[in-house]
Amino acid sequence: DGTVEVILEMTLKGEFTRIILSREIEQAVPARPYVAPPPAEKPTQDYSKIPPPAELKSLSKIYTGLIVNTKGLNTRPAMSPKIVDEDGKEVYGSAYVSREFAVQQGMSGYAKDIASAEKNTRVTDNPFIVKGLKTSGPGSSDIVISNADASVLRTVSENLSFLKKCRVMIVVD
């Protein structure tokens, strides 16, 4: 029928990325610190001695990178992947990165296992590791994570700094 399939392998960083990435990716979203809402009324019990749940403890941690485990989801590597929460709200994507970091090293790295991802210098010493729930978008390259994990990423302003620097590793099959 005249159809031709061509397989091309090339790096997705450097000058190629500079040309392909949208010019709109000039500045990352500014980091905003989390501000707790004021209490509605004074509690009748002293809650200060009750330890916070484990998930709240993670809100105060400072992470140096993000590892998304997508094993079993058939995630396909992409030049500009997105990570969204269960409601479809973007947590990481081209709007969150510095153009120069994306050009120099790509928006994310890919690894075949968690151990390799953890050793990668892109995510350094203390990466936040999350499990991808499913893929979405064209080519199955966008990843859905839980709302709880997305909340941790959005809450700590320092996390936005590592996202801006493209310190993201995605574990694929």
Backbone as a printed PyTorch tensor [residue, N CA C, xyz], in Angstrom:
tensor([[[  0.8100,  -1.2090,   0.0000],
         [  0.0000,   0.0000,   0.0000],
         [  0.8500,   1.2670,   0.0000]],

        [[  2.1690,   1.1360,  -0.0640],
         [  3.0440,   2.3000,  -0.1200],
         [  3.4350,   2.8530,   1.2420]],

        [[  2.9670,   2.2340,   2.3350],
         [  3.2920,   2.7100,   3.6760],
         [  4.7380,   2.3690,   4.0090]],

        [[  5.4150,   3.3160,   4.6300],
         [  6.7940,   3.1160,   5.0500],
         [  6.8870,   3.4470,   6.5290]],

        [[  7.5730,   2.6050,   7.2870],
         [  7.7940,   2.8740,   8.7030],
         [  9.2750,   3.1000,   8.9020]],

        [[  9.6090,   4.2180,   9.5480],
         [ 10.9990,   4.5650,   9.7980],
         [ 11.2010,   4.6350,  11.3040]],

        [[ 12.2390,   3.9850,  11.7810],
         [ 12.5870,   4.0560,  13.1970],
         [ 13.8400,   4.9040,  13.3010]],

        [[ 13.7640,   5.9550,  14.1020],
         [ 14.8570,   6.9000,  14.2470],
         [ 15.2040,   7.0020,  15.7160]],

        [[ 16.4730,   6.9560,  16.0230],
         [ 16.9080,   7.1090,  17.4040],
         [ 17.7640,   8.3550,  17.4940]],

        [[ 17.4200,   9.2200,  18.4680],
         [ 18.1920,  10.4460,  18.6530],
         [ 18.0100,  10.9570,  20.0670]],

        [[ 18.9280,  11.7740,  20.5000],
         [ 18.8210,  12.3500,  21.8330],
         [ 17.7230,  13.4120,  21.8410]],

        [[ 17.0040,  13.4700,  22.9470],
         [ 15.9160,  14.4420,  23.0660],
         [ 16.3270,  15.6120,  23.9480]],

        [[ 17.5680,  16.0330,  23.7920],
         [ 18.0390,  17.2090,  24.5160],
         [ 18.9980,  17.9590,  23.6110]],

        [[ 19.4200,  19.1190,  24.0380],
         [ 20.3410,  19.9100,  23.2340],
         [ 19.6240,  20.7500,  22.1930]],

        [[ 20.2890,  20.9760,  21.0620],
         [ 19.7660,  21.8720,  20.0360],
         [ 18.4280,  21.4090,  19.4730]],

        [[ 18.2340,  20.1040,  19.3200],
         [ 16.9530,  19.5960,  18.8290],
         [ 15.8260,  20.0520,  19.7530]],

        [[ 16.0290,  19.9030,  21.0500],
         [ 15.0170,  20.3140,  22.0260],
         [ 14.8100,  21.8220,  21.9880]],

        [[ 15.8870,  22.5770,  21.8490],
         [ 15.7660,  24.0370,  21.7890],
         [ 14.8510,  24.4560,  20.6360]],

        [[ 14.9480,  23.7660,  19.4990],
         [ 14.1330,  24.0930,  18.3290],
         [ 12.6870,  23.6550,  18.5190]],

        [[ 12.4910,  22.4660,  19.0630],
         [ 11.1540,  21.8700,  19.1580],
         [ 10.3200,  22.4390,  20.3010]],

        [[ 10.9470,  22.7000,  21.4580],
         [ 10.1820,  23.1900,  22.6100],
         [  9.5180,  24.5160,  22.2790]],

        [[  8.3200,  24.6470,  22.7410],
         [  7.5600,  25.8720,  22.5290],
         [  8.2940,  27.0610,  23.1270]],

        [[  8.2300,  28.1930,  22.4710],
         [  8.8450,  29.4220,  22.9780],
         [  8.1600,  29.8860,  24.2620]],

        [[  6.9670,  29.3710,  24.5170],
         [  6.2490,  29.7690,  25.7200],
         [  6.9370,  29.2480,  26.9750]],

        [[  7.7950,  28.2470,  26.8210],
         [  8.4930,  27.6890,  27.9730],
         [  9.7250,  28.5360,  28.2280]],

        [[  9.5250,  29.6870,  28.7970],
         [ 10.6440,  30.5670,  29.1180],
         [ 10.8600,  30.6330,  30.6240]],

        [[  9.7970,  30.7100,  31.3640],
         [  9.9030,  30.8190,  32.8050],
         [  9.0340,  29.7460,  33.4480]],

        [[  9.5390,  29.1660,  34.5070],
         [  8.7560,  28.1930,  35.2500],
         [  7.7480,  28.9320,  36.1200]],

        [[  6.7430,  28.2080,  36.5610],
         [  5.7620,  28.7610,  37.4800],
         [  6.4880,  29.1630,  38.7540]],

        [[  6.2880,  30.3840,  39.2680],
         [  7.0040,  30.7890,  40.4740],
         [  6.6070,  29.9220,  41.6670]],

        [[  7.5860,  29.6120,  42.4980],
         [  7.3260,  28.7990,  43.6830],
         [  6.5220,  29.6050,  44.6930]],

        [[  5.5080,  28.9740,  45.2330],
         [  4.6750,  29.6200,  46.2380],
         [  4.6740,  28.7560,  47.4900]],

        [[  5.0460,  29.3060,  48.6320],
         [  5.0300,  28.5100,  49.8550],
         [  3.5960,  28.1910,  50.2770]],

        [[  3.4330,  27.0820,  50.9410],
         [  2.1290,  26.6700,  51.4370],
         [  1.7630,  27.5360,  52.6320]],

        [[  0.5490,  28.0550,  52.6430],
         [  0.0460,  28.8310,  53.7620],
         [ -1.2110,  28.1370,  54.2620]],

        [[ -1.1520,  27.6810,  55.5010],
         [ -2.2940,  26.9720,  56.0820],
         [ -3.4340,  27.9510,  56.3300]],

        [[ -4.6730,  27.5230,  56.0810],
         [ -5.8010,  28.4100,  56.3630],
         [ -5.9450,  28.6090,  57.8680]],

        [[ -6.4500,  29.7660,  58.2900],
         [ -6.6150,  29.9920,  59.7330],
         [ -7.6690,  29.0450,  60.2990]],

        [[ -7.5010,  28.6200,  61.5430],
         [ -8.4840,  27.7200,  62.1430],
         [ -9.8400,  28.4230,  62.2870]],

        [[-10.9020,  27.6700,  62.0800],
         [-12.2520,  28.2270,  62.1400],
         [-12.5910,  28.6680,  63.5620]],

        [[-12.2530,  27.8540,  64.5190],
         [-12.4910,  28.1920,  65.9150],
         [-11.4770,  27.4650,  66.7740]],

        [[-11.3260,  27.8920,  67.9870],
         [-10.3460,  27.2960,  68.8780],
         [-10.7820,  25.8740,  69.2420]],

        [[ -9.8730,  24.8820,  69.1060],
         [-10.2550,  23.5160,  69.4510],
         [-10.4580,  23.3600,  70.9510]],

        [[-11.3310,  22.4480,  71.3010],
         [-11.6140,  22.2030,  72.7130],
         [-10.6060,  21.2350,  73.3120]],

        [[ -9.8640,  20.5200,  72.4720],
         [ -8.8730,  19.5610,  72.9430],
         [ -7.5010,  20.0070,  72.4530]],

        [[ -6.4460,  19.7110,  73.2340],
         [ -5.0920,  20.0680,  72.8250],
         [ -4.5730,  19.0270,  71.8350]],

        [[ -4.5850,  19.4050,  70.5610],
         [ -4.1570,  18.4880,  69.5070],
         [ -2.6460,  18.5480,  69.2590]],

        [[ -1.9570,  19.4540,  69.9180],
         [ -0.5340,  19.6330,  69.6430],
         [  0.3040,  18.4240,  70.0440]],

        [[ -0.2060,  17.5900,  70.9550],
         [  0.5620,  16.4320,  71.4020],
         [  0.2710,  15.1810,  70.5760]],

        [[ -0.6540,  15.2660,  69.6450],
         [ -0.9730,  14.1270,  68.7910],
         [ -0.0570,  14.1910,  67.5790]],

        [[  0.7020,  13.1080,  67.3200],
         [  1.5920,  13.1600,  66.1580],
         [  0.7990,  13.2010,  64.8630]],

        [[  1.2960,  13.9380,  63.8720],
         [  0.5670,  14.0120,  62.6040],
         [  0.6300,  12.6860,  61.8590]],

        [[ -0.3700,  12.4180,  61.0140],
         [ -0.3280,  11.2000,  60.2140],
         [  0.9070,  11.2060,  59.3130]],

        [[  1.3220,  10.0260,  58.9110],
         [  2.5330,   9.8850,  58.0900],
         [  2.4690,  10.7400,  56.8320]],

        [[  1.2950,  10.8300,  56.2300],
         [  1.2020,  11.6030,  54.9750],
         [  1.4400,  13.0870,  55.2170]],

        [[  1.0620,  13.6020,  56.3820],
         [  1.3160,  15.0100,  56.6780],
         [  2.7930,  15.2550,  56.9830]],

        [[  3.4600,  14.2600,  57.5800],
         [  4.8890,  14.4020,  57.8420],
         [  5.6420,  14.6030,  56.5390]],

        [[  5.2150,  13.9320,  55.4870],
         [  5.9270,  14.0400,  54.2130],
         [  5.7860,  15.4370,  53.6070]],

        [[  4.7880,  16.2070,  54.0350],
         [  4.6110,  17.5520,  53.5030],
         [  5.7500,  18.4710,  53.9170]],

        [[  6.4030,  18.1690,  55.0470],
         [  7.4620,  19.0410,  55.5180],
         [  8.8330,  18.6260,  55.0020]],

        [[  8.9360,  17.4810,  54.3380],
         [ 10.2200,  17.0260,  53.8160],
         [ 10.6120,  17.8340,  52.5930]],

        [[ 11.8950,  18.0020,  52.4490],
         [ 12.4240,  18.6570,  51.2710],
         [ 13.0000,  17.5670,  50.3740]],

        [[ 12.4760,  17.4710,  49.1780],
         [ 12.9170,  16.4590,  48.2320],
         [ 13.8410,  17.0840,  47.1980]],

        [[ 14.7060,  16.2460,  46.6260],
         [ 15.6840,  16.7240,  45.6510],
         [ 15.3520,  16.2850,  44.2310]],

        [[ 14.3150,  15.5120,  44.0780],
         [ 13.9220,  15.0290,  42.7640],
         [ 12.6580,  14.2090,  42.8740]],

        [[ 12.1810,  13.7580,  41.7300],
         [ 10.9570,  12.9580,  41.6720],
         [ 11.2160,  11.7160,  40.8470]],

        [[ 10.8260,  10.5680,  41.3890],
         [ 10.8610,   9.3070,  40.6500],
         [  9.4310,   8.8150,  40.5500]],

        [[  8.9820,   8.5610,  39.3250],
         [  7.6300,   8.0460,  39.1040],
         [  7.7650,   6.6180,  38.5950]],

        [[  7.2720,   5.6740,  39.3690],
         [  7.3230,   4.2630,  38.9870],
         [  6.0990,   3.9370,  38.1320]],

        [[  6.3300,   3.6600,  36.8580],
         [  5.2180,   3.3430,  35.9530],
         [  5.3120,   1.9060,  35.4380]],

        [[  6.0290,   1.0570,  36.1640],
         [  6.1460,  -0.3500,  35.7560],
         [  4.7470,  -0.9450,  35.5910]],

        [[  4.5470,  -1.6510,  34.5080],
         [  3.2730,  -2.3020,  34.2410],
         [  2.2460,  -1.4230,  33.5540]],

        [[  2.5710,  -0.1680,  33.3160],
         [  1.6020,   0.7530,  32.6970],
         [  1.8730,   0.9710,  31.2090]],

        [[  2.9280,   0.3740,  30.6860],
         [  3.3200,   0.5480,  29.2790],
         [  3.5120,   2.0140,  28.9070]],

        [[  4.1210,   2.7560,  29.8160],
         [  4.4160,   4.1680,  29.5660],
         [  5.4490,   4.2790,  28.4590]],

        [[  5.2230,   5.2090,  27.5530],
         [  6.1670,   5.4290,  26.4620],
         [  6.9460,   6.7090,  26.7220]],

        [[  8.2700,   6.6430,  26.6070],
         [  9.0720,   7.8540,  26.7960],
         [  8.6470,   8.9550,  25.8220]],

        [[  8.7360,  10.1830,  26.2930],
         [  8.3480,  11.3310,  25.4640],
         [  9.2820,  12.4910,  25.7370]],

        [[  9.3530,  13.3960,  24.7980],
         [ 10.1850,  14.5750,  24.9470],
         [  9.6150,  15.5290,  26.0000]],

        [[  8.3010,  15.6000,  26.0730],
         [  7.6480,  16.5280,  26.9860],
         [  6.5110,  15.8210,  27.7320]],

        [[  6.8560,  14.9190,  28.6720],
         [  5.7950,  14.1930,  29.3910],
         [  5.0720,  15.0990,  30.3810]],

        [[  3.8650,  14.7070,  30.7010],
         [  3.0920,  15.4150,  31.7290],
         [  2.7900,  14.4390,  32.8460]],

        [[  2.7340,  14.9770,  34.0570],
         [  2.2790,  14.2140,  35.2110],
         [  1.0740,  14.9620,  35.7400]],

        [[ -0.0360,  14.2530,  35.8630],
         [ -1.2800,  14.8650,  36.3110],
         [ -1.8260,  14.1100,  37.5150]],

        [[ -2.7080,  14.7770,  38.2720],
         [ -3.3510,  14.0950,  39.3920],
         [ -4.5930,  13.3560,  38.8970]],

        [[ -5.2870,  12.7090,  39.7980],
         [ -6.4590,  11.9130,  39.4290],
         [ -7.5870,  12.7550,  38.8390]],

        [[ -7.5670,  14.0530,  39.1090],
         [ -8.5800,  14.9570,  38.5650],
         [ -8.1570,  15.5580,  37.2220]],

        [[ -6.9840,  15.1600,  36.7370],
         [ -6.4970,  15.6570,  35.4540],
         [ -5.7480,  16.9780,  35.5380]],

        [[ -5.4890,  17.4900,  36.7510],
         [ -4.7630,  18.7520,  36.9140],
         [ -3.2590,  18.4840,  36.8130]],

        [[ -2.5930,  19.2890,  36.0280],
         [ -1.1670,  19.0850,  35.7860],
         [ -0.3400,  19.3470,  37.0410]],

        [[  0.5640,  18.4210,  37.3230],
         [  1.4860,  18.5250,  38.4460],
         [  2.8820,  18.8520,  37.9210]],

        [[  3.2140,  18.2970,  36.7480],
         [  4.5100,  18.5290,  36.1230],
         [  4.3350,  18.4650,  34.6100]],

        [[  4.9580,  19.4020,  33.9430],
         [  4.9070,  19.4610,  32.4890],
         [  5.7020,  20.6620,  32.0280]],

        [[  5.5580,  21.0120,  30.7850],
         [  6.3700,  22.0850,  30.2160],
         [  6.1610,  23.4360,  30.9150]],

        [[  5.0130,  23.6420,  31.5300],
         [  4.7600,  24.9090,  32.2270],
         [  5.5600,  25.0270,  33.5190]],

        [[  6.1170,  23.9090,  34.0000],
         [  6.8030,  23.9030,  35.2840],
         [  8.3190,  23.9010,  35.1640]],

        [[  8.8620,  23.8780,  33.9570],
         [ 10.3020,  23.7190,  33.8000],
         [ 10.9680,  24.9790,  33.2640]],

        [[ 12.2400,  25.0850,  33.5670],
         [ 13.0700,  26.1190,  32.9760],
         [ 13.4760,  25.6340,  31.5870]],

        [[ 13.3150,  26.4840,  30.6140],
         [ 13.6440,  26.1070,  29.2340],
         [ 15.0870,  25.6240,  29.1260]],

        [[ 16.0160,  26.3220,  29.7680],
         [ 17.4260,  25.9430,  29.6560],
         [ 17.7060,  24.5690,  30.2550]],

        [[ 17.0810,  24.2420,  31.3830],
         [ 17.2700,  22.9060,  31.9480],
         [ 16.6900,  21.8470,  31.0140]],

        [[ 15.5420,  22.1360,  30.4360],
         [ 14.9170,  21.1820,  29.5080],
         [ 15.7940,  20.9700,  28.2740]],

        [[ 16.3930,  22.0330,  27.7780],
         [ 17.2650,  21.9180,  26.6020],
         [ 18.5300,  21.1460,  26.9500]],

        [[ 19.1270,  21.4330,  28.0940],
         [ 20.3960,  20.8110,  28.4760],
         [ 20.2680,  19.3210,  28.7750]],

        [[ 19.2060,  18.9330,  29.4710],
         [ 19.1340,  17.5420,  29.9180],
         [ 17.8340,  16.8380,  29.5980]],

        [[ 16.8960,  17.5060,  28.9710],
         [ 15.5970,  16.9020,  28.7050],
         [ 14.6850,  17.0960,  29.9040]],

        [[ 13.3840,  17.0050,  29.6750],
         [ 12.4280,  17.2480,  30.7640],
         [ 12.4250,  16.1360,  31.7990]],

        [[ 12.7820,  14.9200,  31.3970],
         [ 12.8390,  13.8120,  32.3540],
         [ 13.8240,  12.7790,  31.8550]],

        [[ 14.2850,  11.9760,  32.7930],
         [ 15.1250,  10.8410,  32.4510],
         [ 14.2860,   9.5810,  32.5630]],

        [[ 14.7520,   8.5190,  31.9720],
         [ 14.0260,   7.2480,  32.0220],
         [ 14.9730,   6.1590,  32.4950]],

        [[ 14.4410,   5.2390,  33.2860],
         [ 15.2130,   4.1080,  33.7900],
         [ 14.3390,   2.8630,  33.7300]],

        [[ 14.9810,   1.7040,  33.7910],
         [ 14.2540,   0.4290,  33.7290],
         [ 13.9010,  -0.1190,  35.1070]],

        [[ 14.5040,   0.4270,  36.1730],
         [ 14.1630,  -0.0310,  37.5310],
         [ 14.3940,   1.0870,  38.5340]],

        [[ 13.7750,   0.9420,  39.6900],
         [ 13.8410,   1.9670,  40.7380],
         [ 15.2800,   2.1890,  41.1980]],

        [[ 16.0440,   1.1050,  41.3690],
         [ 17.4210,   1.2320,  41.8540],
         [ 18.2480,   2.1080,  40.9150]],

        [[ 18.1130,   1.9050,  39.6300],
         [ 18.8460,   2.7280,  38.6600],
         [ 18.3960,   4.1850,  38.7260]],

        [[ 17.1020,   4.3840,  38.8670],
         [ 16.5700,   5.7490,  38.9550],
         [ 17.0990,   6.4560,  40.1990]],

        [[ 17.1320,   5.7500,  41.3230],
         [ 17.6150,   6.3490,  42.5780],
         [ 19.0920,   6.7320,  42.5030]],

        [[ 19.8760,   6.0000,  41.7190],
         [ 21.3100,   6.2790,  41.5880],
         [ 21.5920,   7.3910,  40.5850]],

        [[ 20.6010,   7.7850,  39.8150],
         [ 20.8050,   8.7880,  38.7860],
         [ 21.0470,  10.1520,  39.4210]],

        [[ 22.0680,  10.8540,  38.9420],
         [ 22.4110,  12.1550,  39.5150],
         [ 21.3260,  13.2050,  39.2930]],

        [[ 20.4160,  12.9430,  38.3860],
         [ 19.3260,  13.8910,  38.1180],
         [ 18.4590,  14.1140,  39.3630]],

        [[ 18.2240,  13.0630,  40.1440],
         [ 17.3380,  13.1830,  41.3070],
         [ 18.1030,  13.2890,  42.6260]],

        [[ 19.3980,  13.1630,  42.6090],
         [ 20.3230,  13.3170,  43.7330],
         [ 19.9370,  12.5420,  44.9810]],

        [[ 20.0760,  13.1540,  46.1580],
         [ 20.0880,  12.4290,  47.4270],
         [ 18.7450,  11.9850,  48.0050]],

        [[ 17.7030,  12.7550,  47.8410],
         [ 16.4430,  12.4610,  48.5280],
         [ 15.2430,  12.5910,  47.5870]],

        [[ 15.1020,  11.6610,  46.6320],
         [ 13.9740,  11.7800,  45.7030],
         [ 12.6500,  11.3700,  46.3490]],

        [[ 11.5920,  11.9830,  45.8970],
         [ 10.2290,  11.6070,  46.2820],
         [  9.7950,  10.5420,  45.2770]],

        [[  9.4440,   9.3610,  45.7540],
         [  9.0910,   8.2550,  44.8690],
         [  7.5780,   8.0500,  44.9190]],

        [[  6.9560,   8.0760,  43.7440],
         [  5.5110,   7.8830,  43.6510],
         [  5.2090,   6.7750,  42.6520]],

        [[  4.0420,   6.1960,  42.7770],
         [  3.5850,   5.1520,  41.8550],
         [  2.6100,   5.7690,  40.8670]],

        [[  2.8780,   5.5550,  39.5870],
         [  1.9290,   5.9810,  38.5730],
         [  0.7120,   5.0690,  38.6180]],

        [[ -0.4670,   5.6450,  38.4840],
         [ -1.6990,   4.8620,  38.5350],
         [ -2.1130,   4.3580,  37.1550]],

        [[ -1.9130,   5.2120,  36.1600],
         [ -2.2510,   4.8650,  34.7820],
         [ -1.6180,   5.8910,  33.8580]],

        [[ -1.7060,   5.6230,  32.5580],
         [ -1.2170,   6.5930,  31.5860],
         [ -2.4130,   7.2230,  30.8860]],

        [[ -2.1640,   8.3590,  30.2820],
         [ -3.2180,   9.0370,  29.5310],
         [ -2.5590,   9.8380,  28.4230]],

        [[ -3.3630,  10.5010,  27.6580],
         [ -2.8450,  11.3810,  26.6120],
         [ -2.3680,  10.6350,  25.3910]],

        [[ -1.9780,  11.3840,  24.3870],
         [ -1.5100,  10.7630,  23.1430],
         [ -0.2270,   9.9810,  23.3780]],

        [[ -0.1830,   8.7690,  22.8640],
         [  1.0190,   7.9530,  22.9780],
         [  1.2640,   7.3620,  24.3460]],

        [[  0.3090,   7.4390,  25.2540],
         [  0.4590,   6.9020,  26.6160],
         [  1.7150,   7.4190,  27.3110]],

        [[  2.0290,   8.6940,  27.1290],
         [  3.2290,   9.2520,  27.7480],
         [  2.9230,  10.1340,  28.9530]],

        [[  1.6630,  10.5030,  29.1490],
         [  1.2810,  11.2830,  30.3170],
         [  0.9350,  10.3230,  31.4470]],

        [[  1.3200,  10.6780,  32.6620],
         [  1.1930,   9.7770,  33.8050],
         [  0.2530,  10.3750,  34.8410]],

        [[ -0.6430,   9.5550,  35.3470],
         [ -1.5690,   9.9610,  36.4020],
         [ -1.0260,   9.4330,  37.7270]],

        [[ -0.8970,  10.3390,  38.7180],
         [ -0.4920,   9.9380,  40.0680],
         [ -1.6360,  10.2560,  41.0250]],

        [[ -1.5470,   9.7500,  42.2350],
         [ -2.6310,   9.9620,  43.2030],
         [ -2.7180,  11.4270,  43.6030]],

        [[ -3.9090,  11.8290,  44.0200],
         [ -4.1080,  13.2010,  44.4980],
         [ -3.2540,  13.4800,  45.7260]],

        [[ -3.0580,  12.4600,  46.5880],
         [ -2.2330,  12.6470,  47.7910],
         [ -0.7880,  12.9400,  47.4040]],

        [[ -0.2300,  12.1970,  46.4570],
         [  1.1390,  12.4380,  46.0110],
         [  1.2480,  13.8000,  45.3260]],

        [[  0.2610,  14.1400,  44.5290],
         [  0.2510,  15.4420,  43.8550],
         [  0.2220,  16.5620,  44.8840]],

        [[ -0.5230,  16.3780,  45.9460],
         [ -0.6160,  17.3830,  47.0010],
         [  0.7390,  17.6200,  47.6590]],

        [[  1.4940,  16.5510,  47.8890],
         [  2.8280,  16.7020,  48.4790],
         [  3.7090,  17.5310,  47.5500]],

        [[  3.6660,  17.2490,  46.2630],
         [  4.4890,  17.9970,  45.3080],
         [  4.0940,  19.4660,  45.2440]],

        [[  2.8190,  19.7380,  45.3290],
         [  2.3530,  21.1240,  45.2250],
         [  2.5650,  21.9170,  46.5110]],

        [[  2.6060,  21.2520,  47.6350],
         [  2.5960,  21.9330,  48.9140],
         [  3.9380,  22.5210,  49.3130]],

        [[  4.9990,  21.8080,  49.1080],
         [  6.3040,  22.2920,  49.5420],
         [  6.9360,  23.0950,  48.4110]],

        [[  7.1310,  24.3890,  48.6380],
         [  7.6200,  25.2630,  47.5710],
         [  8.9810,  24.8280,  47.0500]],

        [[  9.8030,  24.2140,  47.9040],
         [ 11.1160,  23.7480,  47.4610],
         [ 10.9730,  22.6630,  46.3970]],

        [[  9.8610,  21.9220,  46.4090],
         [  9.6480,  20.8880,  45.4010],
         [  9.5170,  21.5080,  44.0220]],

        [[  8.9300,  22.6860,  43.9500],
         [  8.7880,  23.3370,  42.6520],
         [ 10.1550,  23.6880,  42.0730]],

        [[ 11.1350,  23.8900,  42.9350],
         [ 12.4820,  24.1870,  42.4740],
         [ 13.0860,  22.9940,  41.7410]],

        [[ 12.9510,  21.7840,  42.2790],
         [ 13.5270,  20.6420,  41.5810],
         [ 12.7290,  20.2980,  40.3290]],

        [[ 11.4480,  20.5840,  40.3220],
         [ 10.6710,  20.3590,  39.1020],
         [ 11.1320,  21.3270,  38.0160]],

        [[ 11.3920,  22.5670,  38.3930],
         [ 11.8750,  23.5740,  37.4440],
         [ 13.1750,  23.1190,  36.8000]],

        [[ 14.0080,  22.4100,  37.5760],
         [ 15.3070,  21.9440,  37.0920],
         [ 15.2210,  20.5730,  36.4010]],

        [[ 14.0080,  20.1030,  36.1290],
         [ 13.7950,  18.8420,  35.3980],
         [ 14.3990,  17.6490,  36.1240]],

        [[ 14.3450,  17.6500,  37.4270],
         [ 14.9030,  16.5470,  38.2190],
         [ 13.8360,  15.4650,  38.3940]],

        [[ 13.4690,  14.8750,  37.2830],
         [ 12.4090,  13.8710,  37.2450],
         [ 12.9010,  12.6350,  36.5090]],

        [[ 12.7270,  11.4830,  37.1390],
         [ 13.0450,  10.1900,  36.5180],
         [ 11.7610,   9.3820,  36.4270]],

        [[ 11.5620,   8.7340,  35.3120],
         [ 10.3770,   7.8980,  35.1120],
         [ 10.8450,   6.4640,  34.8760]],

        [[ 10.3450,   5.5440,  35.6900],
         [ 10.7090,   4.1310,  35.5710],
         [  9.6970,   3.4710,  34.6340]],

        [[ 10.2040,   2.9030,  33.5540],
         [  9.3500,   2.2750,  32.5330],
         [  9.6700,   0.7970,  32.4010]],

        [[  8.7930,   0.0620,  31.7080],
         [  8.9960,  -1.3720,  31.4520],
         [ 10.1600,  -1.6130,  30.5280]]])
